[in-house]
Amino acid sequence: MIWRLLGLVFFMGSACPDLEAQQVVSIHAQPGKTISLEANYKDKILVVRGRGSAAAPAIVDGKGVTVLTGNSQLYITGEYIMVQNVKVVNPDLIKGIRSVVSLRYKKETGNNCTIKNIQFIQEPGRKPQQSYSWLEVFGQNNTVRGCLFKGKTNRNPILHVDVDNDQPDNNIIENNTFTDIPVRREEAMEAIRIGLGKGVSGTRVKDNIFRKCFGDSETISSKSSGNKITGNYFIECRSGISLRVGNNALIAGNVFYGTRNGVRVVGKGHKIENNCFFNVPVSTSNGGGLILMVGAPSPAADCHYEAVSNVVVESNIFSNNVGLRVLKPSDKCNNYPRNIVFKKNKLMEANIVYALRDTSVTDFRSGIEPVLKRISSQALARSAASAGGRRVVKKEGPLSVEAYKNGAYIFNNYDFGPGFFTPKQEGKVNEKSNDASQRYNEALRRIKSIRAGEGSR
């Protein structure tokens, strides 16, 4: 049954502090019924409330013609509601509004709801002045599927997942495309941020495309525990996945192409498996395929990174360079990564497949400090500072030690080349009998499709 939205409008001045009256469209969603939205909403607040069921969700449908513009906002609260086929074009919220679309209105949240095929587009040349996200996910067991996020330039994450500190939220972010996000000088524009540093979220981020995302040094910022980030493609982005805060994440089946900082690791108990790292530009400062942070027993004011420990790195493919880096962000961070297990990883180079030696590193300090004593990282740091922050590099065997200045901080990078794993030739990349070769070639085919514009969802 199709219901068209008519006559459900009232006014509420307090919702918009800079307007005398903000028009609010109240939508009552019902199980098994579809409400069709009007074509245009400018400077309106749409509030969807209701309760469907798993078998009979309540549907609010824009039919691909509904467009939200200006200071319009969309709030969804209740159970088993699906909002779909809406366009948000050039949003321009006033100060104090957190997001364009949210699964929370006042104290009410949405649970078991789906946001599907919403297109968020900021056209070139538009410059909104206020800080806000395009989408905020609150509540539990919600899904964001098949959406497009394109061109955002203003501060705050594109998509923020709120985390309840008391229980897992189990939200799903799947089959979306994030693209054409330009450089932002002040950063603070992650594509996805999960939490703010506490709680077990259990969010699943899977099968998304991130293409030309340059808004932050963390395209996905995981700031909670128990998240699963799988099957995503990062194409020509400034960064990939940052396990910034939290433990016990699964990073599996992702592909990084031309993307600096593929996976940056903080915390403990993570599994990093079956990922493909292509063309990792390891020669750039603060860049690499897999970065393990030097931290502290717990994040503190003088070292903002928790120590890395008990991490398994298994069955990953590295193209042309391993890109393993240990990064020490300041002299206040002195706990080196411990108990890191590498097994069944492969290197693809010059059409040859190499097996990388399985190894378990009890403490990276033992492999780094003897080299530091011989080449003096302090002298490197002083040289970098006196050289105006430029990189200074010394190499010894499989380890390169780099120092460079970033603002007030001197960073030390320790890069481990393929020699660290004593690679052993297995065969050629195009041999069908080799499972790693098949994964590698399939990833290349998909990358080509995405870059050609055929693979975006």
TAPECOR-V813103 format. One record per backbone hydrogen bond with DSSP energy under -0.5 kcal/mol. NH is the residue of the N-H (numbers start at 1). CO is the residue of the C=O. If there is no record, write none. Layout:
nh=NH co=CO
nh=NH co=CO
//
This chain:
nh=3 co=34
nh=5 co=36
nh=6 co=4
nh=10 co=24
nh=12 co=22
nh=15 co=12
nh=16 co=13
nh=19 co=16
nh=22 co=12
nh=23 co=21
nh=23 co=43
nh=24 co=10
nh=25 co=45
nh=26 co=8
nh=26 co=24
nh=27 co=25
nh=27 co=47
nh=28 co=26
nh=29 co=27
nh=29 co=49
nh=31 co=51
nh=32 co=56
nh=32 co=57
nh=33 co=30
nh=34 co=1
nh=35 co=59
nh=36 co=3
nh=36 co=34
nh=37 co=61
nh=41 co=67
nh=43 co=69
nh=45 co=23
nh=46 co=44
nh=46 co=73
nh=47 co=25
nh=47 co=45
nh=48 co=46
nh=48 co=75
nh=49 co=27
nh=49 co=47
nh=50 co=77
nh=51 co=29
nh=52 co=79
nh=53 co=56
nh=58 co=80
nh=59 co=33
nh=60 co=82
nh=61 co=35
nh=62 co=84
nh=64 co=85
nh=65 co=62
nh=66 co=62
nh=66 co=85
nh=67 co=39
nh=68 co=87
nh=69 co=41
nh=70 co=90
nh=72 co=69
nh=73 co=44
nh=74 co=100
nh=75 co=46
nh=76 co=102
nh=77 co=48
nh=78 co=109
nh=79 co=50
nh=80 co=111
nh=82 co=58
nh=83 co=81
nh=83 co=114
nh=84 co=60
nh=85 co=116
nh=86 co=117
nh=87 co=66
nh=88 co=119
nh=89 co=68
nh=89 co=87
nh=90 co=88
nh=90 co=121
nh=92 co=70
nh=97 co=94
nh=100 co=133
nh=101 co=134
nh=102 co=74
nh=103 co=136
nh=105 co=108
nh=108 co=105
nh=110 co=103
nh=111 co=78
nh=112 co=140
nh=114 co=81
nh=115 co=143
nh=116 co=83
nh=116 co=114
nh=117 co=145
nh=119 co=86
nh=119 co=117
nh=120 co=118
nh=120 co=148
nh=121 co=88
nh=121 co=119
nh=122 co=150
nh=123 co=121
nh=126 co=123
nh=132 co=130
nh=132 co=155
nh=133 co=98
nh=134 co=158
nh=135 co=158
nh=136 co=101
nh=137 co=160
nh=138 co=136
nh=141 co=169
nh=143 co=113
nh=144 co=172
nh=145 co=115
nh=145 co=143
nh=146 co=174
nh=148 co=118
nh=149 co=177
nh=150 co=120
nh=151 co=179
nh=156 co=188
nh=158 co=190
nh=159 co=191
nh=160 co=135
nh=161 co=193
nh=162 co=137
nh=162 co=160
nh=165 co=163
nh=167 co=164
nh=169 co=201
nh=170 co=201
nh=172 co=142
nh=173 co=204
nh=174 co=144
nh=174 co=172
nh=175 co=206
nh=177 co=147
nh=178 co=209
nh=179 co=149
nh=180 co=211
nh=181 co=212
nh=182 co=180
nh=184 co=214
nh=187 co=184
nh=189 co=215
nh=191 co=219
nh=192 co=219
nh=193 co=159
nh=194 co=221
nh=195 co=161
nh=195 co=193
nh=197 co=223
nh=201 co=199
nh=201 co=225
nh=202 co=225
nh=204 co=171
nh=205 co=203
nh=205 co=228
nh=206 co=173
nh=206 co=204
nh=207 co=230
nh=209 co=176
nh=210 co=233
nh=211 co=178
nh=211 co=209
nh=212 co=235
nh=214 co=181
nh=214 co=212
nh=219 co=240
nh=220 co=240
nh=221 co=192
nh=221 co=219
nh=222 co=220
nh=222 co=242
nh=223 co=194
nh=223 co=221
nh=224 co=245
nh=225 co=199
nh=226 co=247
nh=228 co=203
nh=229 co=227
nh=229 co=250
nh=230 co=205
nh=230 co=228
nh=231 co=252
nh=233 co=208
nh=234 co=255
nh=235 co=210
nh=235 co=233
nh=236 co=234
nh=236 co=257
nh=238 co=213
nh=239 co=213
nh=240 co=261
nh=241 co=262
nh=242 co=220
nh=243 co=241
nh=243 co=264
nh=244 co=242
nh=245 co=222
nh=248 co=268
nh=250 co=227
nh=251 co=249
nh=251 co=271
nh=252 co=229
nh=252 co=250
nh=253 co=273
nh=255 co=232
nh=256 co=276
nh=257 co=234
nh=257 co=255
nh=258 co=278
nh=259 co=278
nh=260 co=237
nh=260 co=258
nh=262 co=288
nh=263 co=289
nh=264 co=241
nh=265 co=263
nh=265 co=291
nh=266 co=243
nh=267 co=306
nh=269 co=309
nh=271 co=249
nh=272 co=312
nh=273 co=251
nh=273 co=271
nh=274 co=314
nh=276 co=254
nh=277 co=317
nh=278 co=256
nh=278 co=276
nh=280 co=319
nh=282 co=280
nh=284 co=281
nh=287 co=284
nh=289 co=323
nh=290 co=323
nh=291 co=263
nh=292 co=290
nh=292 co=325
nh=293 co=265
nh=293 co=291
nh=294 co=327
nh=295 co=293
nh=295 co=335
nh=296 co=305
nh=300 co=303
nh=303 co=300
nh=307 co=296
nh=308 co=293
nh=309 co=267
nh=310 co=338
nh=311 co=339
nh=312 co=270
nh=313 co=311
nh=313 co=341
nh=314 co=272
nh=314 co=312
nh=315 co=343
nh=317 co=275
nh=318 co=346
nh=319 co=277
nh=320 co=318
nh=320 co=348
nh=321 co=319
nh=324 co=416
nh=325 co=290
nh=325 co=323
nh=326 co=414
nh=327 co=292
nh=327 co=325
nh=328 co=326
nh=328 co=412
nh=329 co=294
nh=329 co=327
nh=333 co=330
nh=334 co=295
nh=334 co=332
nh=335 co=295
nh=336 co=334
nh=338 co=308
nh=339 co=362
nh=340 co=361
nh=341 co=311
nh=341 co=339
nh=342 co=340
nh=342 co=359
nh=343 co=313
nh=346 co=316
nh=347 co=354
nh=348 co=318
nh=349 co=347
nh=349 co=352
nh=352 co=349
nh=353 co=427
nh=354 co=347
nh=354 co=352
nh=355 co=424
nh=356 co=345
nh=357 co=421
nh=359 co=342
nh=361 co=340
nh=362 co=360
nh=364 co=337
nh=366 co=363
nh=367 co=364
nh=368 co=364
nh=369 co=365
nh=372 co=368
nh=373 co=369
nh=374 co=370
nh=375 co=371
nh=376 co=372
nh=380 co=376
nh=381 co=377
nh=382 co=378
nh=383 co=379
nh=384 co=380
nh=385 co=381
nh=386 co=382
nh=387 co=383
nh=388 co=385
nh=389 co=384
nh=390 co=387
nh=392 co=403
nh=394 co=401
nh=396 co=399
nh=399 co=396
nh=400 co=415
nh=401 co=394
nh=402 co=400
nh=402 co=413
nh=403 co=392
nh=404 co=411
nh=405 co=389
nh=406 co=409
nh=409 co=406
nh=411 co=404
nh=411 co=409
nh=412 co=328
nh=413 co=402
nh=414 co=326
nh=415 co=400
nh=415 co=413
nh=416 co=324
nh=417 co=398
nh=417 co=415
nh=420 co=417
nh=421 co=418
nh=422 co=419
nh=424 co=355
nh=426 co=353
nh=427 co=353
nh=429 co=351
nh=431 co=428
nh=432 co=430
nh=434 co=431
nh=435 co=433
nh=438 co=434
nh=439 co=435
nh=440 co=436
nh=441 co=437
nh=442 co=438
nh=443 co=439
nh=444 co=440
nh=445 co=441
nh=446 co=442
nh=447 co=443
nh=448 co=444
nh=449 co=445
nh=450 co=446
nh=451 co=447
nh=452 co=448
nh=453 co=450
nh=454 co=449
nh=455 co=449
//
